[in-house]
Amino acid sequence: PEFASSPQILGRFRNEATAAGQIGSPHICDILDFGQSELGPYIVMELMKGRALNDLIEASVRLDPGLAVLIVRQTLEGLDAAHRAGIIHRDLKPENIFLIERRNDPNFAKVLDFGISKIADAQGQDRSLTQTGTALGTPYYMAPEQCQGKRDIEHRADIYSLGVILFQALTAQYPFDDESYPMLVLKICTEPPPSLAHYRPDVPQELQQIVNRMLAKDRDHRY
């Protein structure tokens, strides 16, 4: 009840329904309905049976490169549809990639949780829930420009986050880690990403180059 009267929480709730409902991709969790009842606001979402990517990573420790690429490619298809609709996720992490069985694929990827997404309307105006100087997202997966609280976050921040996820799936390590939040942000913003080959020499060099480009500090150097 205390959250049902919070404008910020309700804003995130509406954002989730509005954003995901606009995308229309099989790799995005479907929003079926949204409304207000006597008990408060509600969202009706598709029922999915499976597990989150973080559970698969924890169970496997390090994913086979082929499986990791398969999951990331599907996630990219969902993100591409979102980006074409003018929606930036901004909080991609393994917990927000859900794997279900579909079309004989036991690891069909679905992207969840657009609650803090940034939506650009037809007039190009920014409809988001952050203000200048505010970082919103999960620290390990945030792009440097997110860590710095910049206002003009766009689709390449999602590409960076997915690069972190791919690195983690392959190595069971974060590319940047620290117990201190300020030091973690400093590393993300200033240090080059560690060598993927150091943890996984069996990963093809071409895939290592892709991960490095996704983790570029300057978004102009990312895909």
Secondary structure, DSSP 8 states (H G I E B T S, - for coil): -TTTT-HHHHHHHHHHHHHHHHH--TTB--EEEEEEETTEEEEEE----EEEHHHHHHHHSS--HHHHHHHHHHHHHHHHHHHHTTEE-----GGGEEEEEETTEEEEEEE---TT-EEE-TT--EE-S--TT---S-GGG--HHHHTT-S---HHHHHHHHHHHHHHHHHSS-SS--SSHHHHHHHHHHS----HHHH-TTS-HHHHHHHHHHT-SSGGG--
